[in-house]
Amino acid sequence: MSTASPSAWFAGARPRTLPAALAPVAIGTALAGTAWVPGRALLALIVAVALQIGVNYANDYSDGIKGTDDSRVGPVRLVGQGLASPAAVRAAALVCFAIAAIAGFMLVALTGHWWLLAVGASAIAAAWLYTGGPRPYGYAGLGEVFVLVYFGFVPVLGTLYVQTDSIDSAAVAAAAGVGSLITAILVANNLRDIPSDTEAGKRTLAVRIGDRATRRLFVALIVIGFLAVPIVAVTATAWALVGLAGIGWAIAPIRIVARGATGPALVPALSATGILVAAYAFWLSAGLVLGSIL
């Protein structure tokens, strides 16, 4: 087993998925408005990014040792492609989880809300058990549910709560919105992998409901994401409608998926959906910030 190069480790971390970590924290902080606390926002960001990279390495490790990455298209697979040993990739995942745990502990200590440690522990467990453990929930068609919870509701509401000690209906709507878009990334990924996952016995939601229904789910999630924006505007500030400026970035991924792309041709849809998440977070956050200062 050769030692992976730094560029391979970087690619294995799947940097294109980072909008899924950055967007919820940005929106949660924007919801805090002028009450935002920079140090706490930074710690929340470290937790989110470390968990995102950690889950990517953990999935690489678990899928690699189970053989489900052997015939998959898409980003670099360190274990599946023999670029790094399973032990090394597992260690990288654990280091990332440790960083998230340390930053999370510091955040909890600053806020005094010690019950949040349980939330953090559940997030780390969810990251590992997606494809790891004896009964990975990602193989049972539950991945989308957990992504919506741990990449939507938990980071948005958590980021807001540790800065303001409060949660409101606007935050719930915003969490549902960005969580739906991030879930769409996973749906596109699983749509692409239907053939290889079926062969490997990985019963993702896409495998269970089939190609056509998965494409419809992808579009529905994006629609839900933008339907959440007017709700945020009504419950928080009309300036939140600035978030609708992100609709333009929804055209490319919807077009790719709706036109029936398969296999490698779906990879651009993944990238485009990641860009959509970033654009959505930028415009919605900008609107919320403007609403808090004007």
N, C-alpha and C positions, 0 to 999 in steps of 0.2 A: 504494500500500500504506500503510494507516494505521498509526500507531504504537500498539502494544498498550498498554493501561492496566496499571497495577500489579496490579489485580485479575485481569486476563486472564493476566498472567505467572504469578501465584500459582496460578490454576486450571490453567494449562498445566504447572506443575510437578507436578500431580496429588498434592496433599498426602494424599489418602486412601490412597495407596500407601505412605506412610511407615512403617506398621507392619512392612512387609517389610524395612525397613532397621533399625529399632529392635529388633525381636524377637530376631534372632540374636545381636546384640551383648549384649543383656540376659541371654540364656540363657548365652552364653559367659562373661560376667562372673560370673554366679551360680554356674556350675560351678567357677570359681576359688575360691569360698568366701572364707575369711579371708585367703587369699593374694592377693586382688585388688589391683591397682595402679590407683588412680583416674585418674592422668594418662594411662596407656596405654589404659585403658578409654574415656576421653574421645576420644582420638585415633582409636581404632577406630570409635567412633560417628560422628565427623566423616567418616571415610573412607566408611562405609556410607551415610550420608545424602547426601553429595555425589555418590556413585555412583548412588544411586537417583534423585535429581533429574536428574542428568546423563543417565541412560539414558532418562528420560521426555522430556527435550528432544530427545535424539538421535533417538528414535523418531518424535517429532512432525516433526522436520526430514526424516528419510529417507522416512517414509510420505507426508509432504506433497508432496515434490518428485516422488514416484513416482505420485501420484494415488490412492493406496489409502485415503486419508482422506476422499475427496470425498463419499462417501455413507454414512459410518459414524455410528452413534449412540453416545452416551456422553459422556465428558468433553470439555472444550474442546480443540480442535486449532488451535494458533496459526497454523501454515502452511496447513493444509487449509481453514480458515475465513477466511483472508486477514487475520488479526488482526495478524500480524507477518511480516516478510520472512524467507525461508529463511536468509539470511545472519545475521540477528540471532538466530534460534533456534539455528543451528549454533554461533554464538559463545557463547551461553548454555550450551550443552552442554559446549563445550570449557573454559569457565571452571570449571564444576563438576568436570570431570575433572582440571583443574589443581589445584583445592583438594584433591581426593582424593589426588592424587599427592604434594602437599606434605605433607599430614598423614601419609600412608603412609610417606614418606621419613623424617619425624621419628620415627615409631614404630619403623621399622627401625633407625635410628641409635641409639635408646635401648636396643633389645634386642641389637643387634650381630648379628642374624640377617639378613645381607645377601641371602641367597638368597630372602627373602620379597619382594624387589623384583620378581622374576620373577612371583610370584603376583599382586602388585598390577598389574603391567603386563598380565598375561593377563586380569584382571578388567576393566580399562579397555577392552582390545581386545574382550572379549566384550560389553561394554555398547554399544560403537559398532557392532559387526558384527551385532547382533541384527537390525536392519533396514537397516543401512548397508552400503556396499561393493558390489562387483559381484555377490557371491553371499551375501546375508544368510541366516544359518542359521534365523532366525525364519520365513522364507518356505519353508523346506525341512522343516518339522515337527520341528525340534530345539530349539525354544524351551524346552520343559518340562525337557529334560535339563540345559540350561545354567542355568535358574533353580534347579533342585534343587542343582546344584553351587555356584553363585556366590551364592545367597541362603540356602543351607542349610549345606553342609559348609564352604565357605571362611570365611564370617564367624564361625560358631560355633567351629570348631576354631581359626581364626586368632586370634580374640579371647582364647580360653583360652590358646593357646600363647604369645602375646606377654606374658601376665601370669604364667604359671607355668612356661614352658619345657617343658610336657608336654601330652600328649593321651591320653585313656583311652577305654575302650569306652563309658562313660556319655555322653561327649561326642559320640561317633559316633552313638549312638542318638538323642540329643537333636537333633543336626544333621539327621538323617534325618526326625525328627518335624516340626520346625518348617519344614524345607525342603519337605516334602510339603504342608503347609498353604499355604505361600506359592506353591507351584506350582499349587495349586488356584485361586488368584486368577487366574493366567494362563489356566488351563483355562476358567474362567467367562467371562473376557474373550473368548477365542477362540471359545467356544460362541456367544456373542452375535453375533460378527462372521462366522459361517460364510457367510451370504449375500453380504455385501459383499466378504469375502476371496476367495470363490469367483469372483465377478465380476471382481475385480482380478487374479486369478491368483496370489494369495498362498496357498501350499499349507501352511497350518499343520497341526499334528497333528489339530486338530478337523476341518478340511476333509478330511483324508485318511481318518480313521476314521469320520466321520459323527456326526450329532446324538446318536443313542442311545448309542453307545459313549462319546462324550465326557461325557455325563451320568453314566454309570457310572464313568468315570475320576475325575470330580470327587468323587463320594461315596467311592470307594476311597482317594483321597489323604487325605481327612479321617479315614477310619478308620485308615489307616496312621499318621497324626499322633498319634492317641491310643493306638494299640497300642505306640508307642515309649515312652510314659510308664512303664508297668510295667518295661520293660527298664532304663530309667534308674534306677528305684527299686531294682531288684535289684543293679545294678552300682555304684551310688553311695550313695544313702540312701533309706530307705523314705519319708522326707518328700517325695520327688519325686512321690508319688501325689497330692499336693495339686494337681498339674497337671491331674488328671482333672476338677477343678471347672470347667474351661473347656468341658466337653462341652455345657453348656446353650447356649452361643453357637453351637454347630454346627447347632442345629435349624433356625434361620431360613434360612441359605443352602441347606441340603440340601432343605428343603421347597420353596423356590422352584425349584431346579433339577430336582428329582424330579417336580414337578407339570407340567413341560413349558413353563415360561415361555420366551419368545423375544424377541428384539429389545430395545427399551427396558425391557421387563418384567424383564430379567435384570440391569439396572443395580443394583437393590437387593441382588442376590446378591453382586455384587462388593464393595459396601460392607460387607455382613454378613460376608463372608469376611475382609475386612481387620480388622474388629472381632474376629472369632474368633482371628485370628493374635495380636492384641494381648492378648486375654484368656488365650490359651494361654501366651504368654510371661510374662505377669504371674503366673499361678498356678504354673507350673512353676518360674519363678525364685524365687518366694516359698518354695516347698517346698525347693528346693536351698539357699537361704540359711538357712532354719530348720534344715535338716540339718547345716549346717556350724557353727552356733553352739550347738546344743543337745546 
